[in-house]
Amino acid sequence: MIEGERGVLDLFRIVNHLVLRPGSGGELALTVVTRSADDPASAAALGFARSVRSECERWRVATVDIGPGDPAAVRPAAPGDYALRAGRWYREVLEPVDDTAGARPVLREGGTYVVVGGTGDVGLDIAEQLVRRHGARVVLVGRSAPDEDRAARIKALDPSGTRVEVHRADAARPGELRAVLDRVGDVHGVLHSVTVPSDRSLAALDEESFLRGMAAKSRTTEALAEALGDRRPDFLALFSSVQSFLGNPGQAAYAAGCTAQDAIGRALAARLPYPVRVVNWGAWSGSALTERHRDRLAAAGIHPLPPEAGFEALSRVLGRQEVQVAVVSGTDGFLGRIGVPAAGAGADARRQAGAEAEAAPSAGTAATAGAGVPGAPRRRTRCSPSSARWPVSGPVSWHRTTCSAGSASTRSRTRG
Ligand SMILES: NC(=O)c1ccc[n+]([C@@H]2O[C@H](COP(=O)([O-])OP(=O)(O)OC[C@H]3O[C@@H](n4cnc5c(N)ncnc54)[C@H](OP(=O)(O)O)[C@@H]3O)[C@@H](O)[C@H]2O)c1
């Protein structure tokens, strides 16, 4: 049972112990129980567990979110991620929707945009597009100065030195970020594009590296929101990853950081007076991260997204109402793995999940409109199923699954 940050650390320690013990390659059942997938610690446990499931192929890893339910009622479940409410089992799906509906333009001509982690690959690509397409003033924030290549890229983008600024600050420290924001003045949009390399197999992942990798996403997101204080930018965009839904082997810390960041983003969106968007990017073409995983991405059926396409998707996401959006491109097999119903099944899924949301009694917290676990806050995650169809996207919905004799089993991903 995960309770608070301590619970995530305990889970890490248990897994670490199990992985390092003799015979760790054998069969084992691990069921992680959480109270709310919208609590950052529980969300981190979910991302971590997903990665453990991918890496430890003979382990049967399940997560069960029980809300206010009794943890004693949970028995080991079939591998997968579930929510259990009033005796009924649900699963999360990423539901594609037709994105032909318009998005209101949000990016201003000549606006000022702060990109935290902006001297990284994705941040620089975004900066380039902001300057080229919108004549923006872009403020890049990182702990270290850009290396020679990046400095040359910035110089080429802004020969006069009036459009792009680089400020040094540690995004885990609100005070340092606040000092940058104070120097910048009016800010129209803020983007969080922070991560640190944290890829390691579970056997090689020590506690410090795990916490560092996770905090690079979660702590910096919280610190950025804190630093923004009473400011009212047009938006705050948080760059997360499709790892939130995949949990690749060797990326347990990153996956935990991403799911925690998603939950923090959703909570900020509910609390802050300006739009907060969480973007779960698929692979970003040309980035070192994508290069490091090139073979694995190809094998998984993920198509890297060109920066121009990514930027256009971002512009649309900012102008729409969904809080969490996955922008990905890949084969149907890959999309199935992250929970996108097969083409044509979306309407069925929506109908089915909607009917279940109606049929099931509310668990007492905010009821959700449309599909969802009764009593859980509505989540909207959008995705683009293929380069030809992007950005087709839709809300995350939870999908009912059957559970019998202590093991949850999915009848069908789209019929529940
Ligand atoms: N690249 C992809 O294919 C891909 C796919 C999915 C999602 N994403 C997301 O996109 C974002 C950017 O990824 P990327 O590929 O551009 O990574 P990257 O090239 O490693 O850039 C990350 C940047 O974050 C900065 N950073 C790390 N810790 C920081 C801190 N405490 N304070 C301030 N800056 C910090 C780093 O600069 P310093 O070390 O100098 O601080 C670095 O410039 C991440 O959120 C990632 O999760 C990327």
The ligand as an SDF file (V2000), in Angstrom:
LIG
                    3D

 48 52  0  0  0  0  0  0  0  0999 V2000
   13.5860   13.8590  -26.2870 N   0  0  0  0  0  0  0  0  0  0  0  0
   12.5210   13.1050  -26.3830 C   0  0  0  0  0  0  0  0  0  0  0  0
   12.3720   12.2990  -27.3080 O   0  0  0  0  0  0  0  0  0  0  0  0
   11.4400   13.2230  -25.3670 C   0  0  0  0  0  0  0  0  0  0  0  0
   10.3780   12.3040  -25.4220 C   0  0  0  0  0  0  0  0  0  0  0  0
    9.3580   12.4070  -24.4760 C   0  0  0  0  0  0  0  0  0  0  0  0
    9.3800   13.4110  -23.5260 C   0  0  0  0  0  0  0  0  0  0  0  0
   10.4290   14.2830  -23.4840 N   0  0  0  0  0  0  0  0  0  0  0  0
   10.4100   15.3190  -22.4460 C   0  0  0  0  0  0  0  0  0  0  0  0
   10.8560   16.5280  -23.0050 O   0  0  0  0  0  0  0  0  0  0  0  0
   11.5950   17.2480  -22.0310 C   0  0  0  0  0  0  0  0  0  0  0  0
   12.9620   17.6100  -22.5920 C   0  0  0  0  0  0  0  0  0  0  0  0
   13.6540   16.4480  -22.9780 O   0  0  0  0  0  0  0  0  0  0  0  0
   15.0280   16.5740  -23.7720 P   0  0  0  0  0  0  0  0  0  0  0  0
   15.1630   15.3970  -24.6380 O   0  0  0  0  0  0  0  0  0  0  0  0
   15.1290   17.9380  -24.3280 O   0  0  0  0  0  0  0  0  0  0  0  0
   16.0640   16.4130  -22.5720 O   0  0  0  0  0  0  0  0  0  0  0  0
   17.5110   17.0780  -22.4600 P   0  0  0  0  0  0  0  0  0  0  0  0
   18.0900   17.3220  -23.7950 O   0  0  0  0  0  0  0  0  0  0  0  0
   18.2710   16.2400  -21.4930 O   0  0  0  0  0  0  0  0  0  0  0  0
   17.1810   18.4800  -21.7900 O   0  0  0  0  0  0  0  0  0  0  0  0
   16.7850   18.5690  -20.4680 C   0  0  0  0  0  0  0  0  0  0  0  0
   17.2670   19.8680  -19.9360 C   0  0  0  0  0  0  0  0  0  0  0  0
   16.8470   19.9580  -18.5720 O   0  0  0  0  0  0  0  0  0  0  0  0
   17.8430   20.7230  -17.9020 C   0  0  0  0  0  0  0  0  0  0  0  0
   17.7700   20.4390  -16.4870 N   0  0  0  0  0  0  0  0  0  0  0  0
   17.9060   19.2410  -15.8620 C   0  0  0  0  0  0  0  0  0  0  0  0
   17.7650   19.4070  -14.5390 N   0  0  0  0  0  0  0  0  0  0  0  0
   17.5630   20.7270  -14.3290 C   0  0  0  0  0  0  0  0  0  0  0  0
   17.3550   21.5190  -13.1810 C   0  0  0  0  0  0  0  0  0  0  0  0
   17.3360   20.9820  -11.9530 N   0  0  0  0  0  0  0  0  0  0  0  0
   17.1850   22.8440  -13.3310 N   0  0  0  0  0  0  0  0  0  0  0  0
   17.2010   23.4030  -14.5630 C   0  0  0  0  0  0  0  0  0  0  0  0
   17.3870   22.7060  -15.6930 N   0  0  0  0  0  0  0  0  0  0  0  0
   17.5520   21.3800  -15.5790 C   0  0  0  0  0  0  0  0  0  0  0  0
   19.1580   20.2510  -18.5070 C   0  0  0  0  0  0  0  0  0  0  0  0
   20.1270   21.2870  -18.4300 O   0  0  0  0  0  0  0  0  0  0  0  0
   21.1860   21.3710  -17.2300 P   0  0  0  0  0  0  0  0  0  0  0  0
   21.6770   19.9740  -16.9980 O   0  0  0  0  0  0  0  0  0  0  0  0
   22.2090   22.3180  -17.7180 O   0  0  0  0  0  0  0  0  0  0  0  0
   20.4330   21.9030  -16.0710 O   0  0  0  0  0  0  0  0  0  0  0  0
   18.7810   20.0140  -19.9590 C   0  0  0  0  0  0  0  0  0  0  0  0
   19.1190   21.1090  -20.7540 O   0  0  0  0  0  0  0  0  0  0  0  0
   11.6770   16.3720  -20.8030 C   0  0  0  0  0  0  0  0  0  0  0  0
   10.6640   16.7980  -19.9400 O   0  0  0  0  0  0  0  0  0  0  0  0
   11.3560   14.9930  -21.3160 C   0  0  0  0  0  0  0  0  0  0  0  0
   10.7200   14.2450  -20.3270 O   0  0  0  0  0  0  0  0  0  0  0  0
   11.4590   14.2030  -24.3890 C   0  0  0  0  0  0  0  0  0  0  0  0
  1  2  1  0
  2  3  2  0
  2  4  1  0
  4  5  1  0
  4 48  2  0
  5  6  2  0
  6  7  1  0
  7  8  2  0
  8  9  1  0
  8 48  1  0
  9 10  1  0
  9 46  1  0
 10 11  1  0
 11 12  1  0
 11 44  1  0
 12 13  1  0
 13 14  1  0
 14 15  2  0
 14 16  1  0
 14 17  1  0
 17 18  1  0
 18 19  2  0
 18 20  1  0
 18 21  1  0
 21 22  1  0
 22 23  1  0
 23 24  1  0
 23 42  1  0
 24 25  1  0
 25 26  1  0
 25 36  1  0
 26 27  1  0
 26 35  1  0
 27 28  2  0
 28 29  1  0
 29 30  1  0
 29 35  2  0
 30 31  1  0
 30 32  2  0
 32 33  1  0
 33 34  2  0
 34 35  1  0
 36 37  1  0
 36 42  1  0
 37 38  1  0
 38 39  2  0
 38 40  1  0
 38 41  1  0
 42 43  1  0
 44 45  1  0
 44 46  1  0
 46 47  1  0
M  CHG  2   8   1  16  -1
M  END
$$$$
